[in-house]
Amino acid sequence: MQNKLEMIRIFCVAAESRNFKEAATQLGISPQVVTRAIKKLEEQRGEILFYRSTRQIKITADGERLAKQARFAVGSIDALLVKDTKEKRDEMRGTVRLTVSSVLGRKLVVPALAEFATRYPDIVVDCVLTDSHSDVIDERIDIGIRFGFLPDNRYVARELAKVNFYSVGTPELIDKVGMPKKIIDLDKYPLTALFDHKTGRYWPWTFTESRSFTPSKPRFITDDLEAEFQAILAGVGFGHMPGFLVLPWLRSGKLIQILHEETSPVWRLYLYRPQRGPTPLRIRALFDYLVEVLGHIET
C-alpha cells in the first residue's frame, strides 16, 4: 500500500474527479490502486469520504472538509520539495481565460474577482460572458462554469452547487390577474420567455416527473436571463427563475412563488478545466479560488 503522502495525493485528485477511473487516468495508475488508497484512508479516518455508484462518485461532507485540508498540506509539502525557480514564478503571471454564462458572470463571478486580483496581482483574468456552451478545447479556454452535464472525460470538473428553480411573479401582478395554481393553466396568464438561439425555441419550464411547460404566447421575450428577470420584477409576467436570482426577492416579499404543489428538478453547476497536460499554477490558482467562493452560493 502507498505511503500516507501518496494516499493523500490520490485522494486530492479523486476529490476533483467524477469517478476513480478518471482519477487514475490523471495520476497514471490503475483504478484499483485509487480504490485501495481511498478505502485505506477511509479506514484510517473512520469515516466515509465518497458515496459510490456504478458510474460516478460523490464526495461526502467529511470528504470535502478533508480535501480542503489535504490540498493545503500537499501544497505546503510540494513547496518544500520544489525550488522557487523563475519558471514557477512565471506560472503565476499571465492570462487565464474564463468562460461563464452572462448572468452568472455578472451576478456572482465578476464581483468575486476583485479579491482574486488582490491576491494575485500578476494574473490577468480574461472573462468571456456567453450563454452558448464554449468548446474549451477548440477555443483555448482555461476554465469554464456551466449548468448541466459535462460530455466526456476531457475535463477536470467540480460540482459547485445544486441550483433550484422557482416559478414566480410580483404581488401586484397576482392582485391584477390572479395566481396560477396548475401547470396547465399557465398559458391563461401573462408570461415571460427566454429564447434559445441554438434550438430556435423558448426554454421550457421544467418540473419533476419529466414534465415541462413551454409558453405559447409569452408577453415578454428575450435571449438574456437577467433581462427576463428584470421583466418579472417589473410585473410584466410570471417566469421560471434560478434560486440565486430570486431567493432574496422571495424573502423580501417583492416576488411570490406560484405553483406551490409543483417542484422543479435540480440543476447542477460545474466548474471545469480541460485535461491537457500539466496545469499552470495561475490556472490552478483561479480554479481553486472559484471553488472556494462559489461553493457557498445561495441556490
Residue pairs with C-beta under 8 A, 6 or more apart in sequence:
1 7
1 36
1 37
1 40
2 10
2 33
2 37
2 40
5 74
5 77
6 37
7 37
7 40
7 41
8 41
8 70
8 73
8 74
9 27
9 74
10 23
10 27
10 29
10 33
10 34
10 37
10 38
11 37
11 38
11 41
11 49
11 66
11 67
11 70
12 67
12 70
12 71
12 74
13 23
13 26
13 27
14 20
14 23
14 34
14 38
14 50
14 57
15 59
15 63
15 64
15 67
15 70
16 156
16 157
16 158
17 23
17 26
17 57
17 156
17 157
18 56
18 57
18 150
18 153
18 157
19 55
19 56
19 57
20 31
20 34
20 35
20 38
20 57
21 31
22 153
23 31
23 34
24 30
24 31
24 33
24 34
25 153
26 156
26 275
27 34
38 49
38 50
41 49
42 48
42 49
45 62
45 66
47 60
47 62
48 60
48 62
48 63
49 59
49 60
49 62
49 63
49 66
50 57
50 58
50 59
50 60
50 63
51 57
51 58
51 59
51 60
59 67
71 288
82 88
88 281
91 280
91 281
91 282
92 120
92 122
92 123
92 281
92 282
92 285
93 122
93 123
93 282
94 122
94 123
94 124
94 280
94 282
95 123
95 124
95 125
95 126
96 123
96 124
96 125
96 126
96 142
96 143
96 282
96 283
96 286
97 126
97 128
97 140
97 141
97 142
97 143
98 109
98 125
98 126
98 127
98 128
98 141
98 142
98 143
98 144
98 145
98 286
99 127
99 128
99 129
99 130
99 134
99 136
99 139
99 141
99 143
99 144
99 145
100 109
100 127
100 128
100 129
100 144
100 145
100 146
101 129
101 130
101 131
101 145
101 146
101 147
101 225
102 129
102 130
102 131
102 224
102 225
102 226
103 224
103 225
103 226
103 229
103 245
104 145
104 244
104 269
105 127
105 129
106 129
106 226
107 226
107 244
107 245
108 244
108 294
108 297
109 127
109 145
109 290
109 294
110 127
112 290
112 293
112 294
113 125
113 127
115 293
116 123
116 125
116 286
116 289
117 123
117 125
119 285
119 289
120 282
120 285
120 286
123 282
123 285
123 286
125 286
128 134
128 141
131 223
131 224
131 225
132 197
132 198
133 146
134 141
134 144
135 141
136 142
136 143
136 144
136 155
136 272
136 273
136 274
137 154
137 274
137 276
141 274
142 273
142 274
142 283
142 286
143 271
143 272
143 273
143 283
143 286
143 287
143 290
144 271
144 272
144 273
145 160
145 269
145 270
145 271
145 272
145 290
145 294
146 269
146 270
146 272
147 163
147 267
147 268
147 269
147 270
148 267
148 268
148 270
149 268
150 157
150 270
150 272
153 275
154 274
154 275
155 272
155 273
155 274
155 275
156 272
156 273
156 274
156 275
157 270
157 271
157 272
158 270
158 271
158 272
158 291
159 268
159 269
159 270
160 269
160 270
160 271
160 290
160 291
160 294
160 295
160 297
161 268
161 269
161 294
161 295
161 297
161 299
162 266
162 267
162 268
162 269
162 299
163 242
163 243
163 244
163 266
163 267
163 268
163 269
163 299
164 242
164 243
164 264
164 266
164 267
164 299
165 205
165 206
165 240
165 241
165 242
165 243
165 264
165 267
166 240
166 241
166 242
166 243
166 246
166 247
166 250
166 257
166 264
167 180
167 205
167 238
167 239
167 240
167 257
167 258
167 259
167 262
167 264
168 232
168 238
168 239
168 240
168 241
168 246
168 249
168 250
168 255
168 256
168 257
168 258
169 179
169 232
169 235
169 237
169 238
169 239
169 255
169 256
169 258
170 232
170 233
170 234
170 235
170 254
170 255
170 256
171 253
171 254
171 256
172 235
173 190
173 235
173 237
173 238
174 256
174 258
176 235
177 189
177 190
178 189
179 256
179 258
180 186
180 188
180 189
180 238
180 258
180 259
181 258
181 259
181 260
181 261
182 259
183 205
183 207
183 211
183 213
183 259
183 262
186 205
186 213
186 215
186 238
187 215
187 216
187 217
189 237
189 238
190 219
190 236
190 237
190 238
191 215
191 217
191 218
191 219
191 220
191 237
191 238
191 239
192 215
192 218
192 219
192 220
192 221
192 222
192 228
192 231
192 232
192 236
192 237
192 238
192 239
193 202
193 203
193 215
193 218
193 220
193 221
193 222
193 228
194 202
194 203
194 222
194 223
194 224
194 225
194 228
195 201
195 202
195 203
195 221
195 222
195 223
196 202
196 203
196 223
197 223
201 214
202 214
202 215
202 218
202 221
203 214
204 212
204 213
204 214
205 212
205 213
205 214
205 215
205 240
205 264
206 212
206 240
206 264
206 265
207 213
207 262
207 263
207 264
207 265
208 262
208 263
208 264
208 265
218 237
219 236
219 237
220 228
220 231
220 236
220 237
222 228
222 231
225 241
225 242
225 245
226 245
228 239
228 241
229 239
229 241
229 245
229 246
231 237
231 239
232 238
232 239
232 241
232 255
233 249
233 254
233 255
238 258
240 264
242 267
242 299
243 298
243 299
244 297
244 298
244 299
246 255
247 298
247 299
248 298
249 255
250 256
250 257
269 294
269 297
269 299
271 287
271 290
271 291
271 294
273 279
273 283
273 287
279 287
